[in-house]
Amino acid sequence: MTQQNRLQNQPIHPATFVKPVLVGAGIALLVISFFVFGLDKPHPEWGKFWMIRPLIITPLAGATGGAFYAFMNYQSSRGFNRTLAILLSIVVYLIGLWLGVVLGLDGTMWD
């Protein structure tokens, strides 16, 4: 009776976590860059450094979505339905990306 479950002894490699986080943040940075750098003349009341906030907040939201994907990928390797995990990850990422854009552009382009 000394059998061990092989699923409990699987190590979590940091590279499997970091890659989705960086991809999620990169996609979010591209999305927010489209809005921020596509603006020709910002309003003077926004301030001189108005674009710093969206360029920080939105990639953080994207990185969080990527971290959720990595977590769901780990859960699917432990027996969770893989298709459901991917669909749930996409929905959570898109909602998080939308909220990151809204929070980043709040007070400037998003009134």
C-alpha positions as CSV (number, residue, x, y, z in Angstrom):
1,M,0.0,0.0,0.0
2,T,2.9,2.4,-0.7
3,Q,1.8,3.4,-4.2
4,Q,2.0,7.1,-4.8
5,N,-0.1,9.1,-7.3
6,R,2.1,10.3,-10.1
7,L,0.0,13.4,-10.6
8,Q,0.9,14.7,-7.1
9,N,4.6,14.5,-7.8
10,Q,4.8,16.6,-11.0
11,P,6.9,19.6,-10.5
12,I,5.8,23.0,-11.8
13,H,8.4,24.5,-14.1
14,P,8.7,28.3,-13.9
15,A,9.0,28.5,-17.7
16,T,5.6,27.1,-18.2
17,F,4.2,30.0,-16.1
18,V,6.3,32.9,-17.4
19,K,5.7,32.3,-21.1
20,P,1.9,32.8,-21.0
21,V,2.3,35.8,-18.7
22,L,4.7,37.5,-21.1
23,V,2.5,36.6,-24.1
24,G,-0.6,38.0,-22.4
25,A,1.2,41.2,-21.4
26,G,2.6,41.6,-25.0
27,I,-0.8,41.2,-26.6
28,A,-2.2,43.7,-24.2
29,L,0.6,46.2,-24.9
30,L,0.0,45.9,-28.6
31,V,-3.7,46.6,-28.1
32,I,-3.3,49.6,-25.9
33,S,-0.5,50.9,-28.1
34,F,-2.9,51.0,-31.0
35,F,-5.1,53.5,-29.0
36,V,-2.4,55.5,-27.3
37,F,0.0,56.0,-30.2
38,G,-2.8,56.3,-32.7
39,L,-3.9,59.6,-31.2
40,D,-2.7,62.6,-33.1
41,K,-3.5,65.5,-30.7
42,P,-4.2,64.7,-27.0
43,H,-6.3,67.1,-25.0
44,P,-4.2,69.5,-23.0
45,E,-6.1,68.9,-19.8
46,W,-4.9,65.2,-19.8
47,G,-1.5,66.3,-18.8
48,K,2.0,65.8,-20.2
49,F,2.4,62.1,-19.2
50,W,-1.1,60.9,-19.8
51,M,0.0,57.8,-21.7
52,I,2.0,56.2,-18.8
53,R,-1.0,55.0,-17.0
54,P,-2.6,53.0,-19.8
55,L,0.8,51.6,-20.9
56,I,1.3,50.2,-17.3
57,I,-2.3,49.1,-16.3
58,T,-3.3,47.3,-19.5
59,P,-0.2,45.0,-19.8
60,L,-0.6,44.2,-16.1
61,A,-4.2,43.1,-16.8
62,G,-2.9,41.1,-19.8
63,A,-0.3,39.4,-17.7
64,T,-2.9,38.5,-15.1
65,G,-5.0,36.9,-17.9
66,G,-1.8,35.0,-19.0
67,A,-1.3,33.8,-15.4
68,F,-4.9,32.5,-15.3
69,Y,-4.2,30.6,-18.6
70,A,-1.1,29.1,-17.0
71,F,-3.1,28.1,-14.0
72,M,-5.9,26.5,-16.1
73,N,-3.3,24.7,-18.2
74,Y,-1.9,23.2,-15.0
75,Q,-5.4,22.3,-13.8
76,S,-6.0,20.6,-17.2
77,S,-2.9,18.5,-16.7
78,R,-4.4,17.3,-13.4
79,G,-7.6,16.1,-14.9
80,F,-9.7,19.2,-15.6
81,N,-11.4,19.3,-19.0
82,R,-8.9,20.8,-21.4
83,T,-11.4,22.3,-23.9
84,L,-13.3,24.0,-21.0
85,A,-10.1,25.2,-19.5
86,I,-9.0,26.9,-22.8
87,L,-12.4,28.5,-23.4
88,L,-12.6,29.7,-19.8
89,S,-9.1,31.2,-20.2
90,I,-10.0,33.0,-23.4
91,V,-13.1,34.5,-21.8
92,V,-11.3,35.6,-18.6
93,Y,-8.4,37.1,-20.7
94,L,-10.8,39.1,-22.9
95,I,-12.7,40.4,-20.0
96,G,-9.5,41.3,-18.1
97,L,-8.1,43.0,-21.2
98,W,-11.2,45.0,-21.7
99,L,-11.2,46.1,-18.0
100,G,-7.5,46.9,-18.3
101,V,-8.1,49.2,-21.3
102,V,-11.0,50.9,-19.4
103,L,-9.0,51.4,-16.3
104,G,-6.0,52.6,-18.2
105,L,-7.8,55.1,-20.4
106,D,-10.2,56.3,-17.6
107,G,-10.1,60.0,-17.5
108,T,-8.6,60.5,-20.9
109,M,-10.0,58.6,-23.9
110,W,-12.6,56.7,-21.9
111,D,-15.0,59.2,-20.3
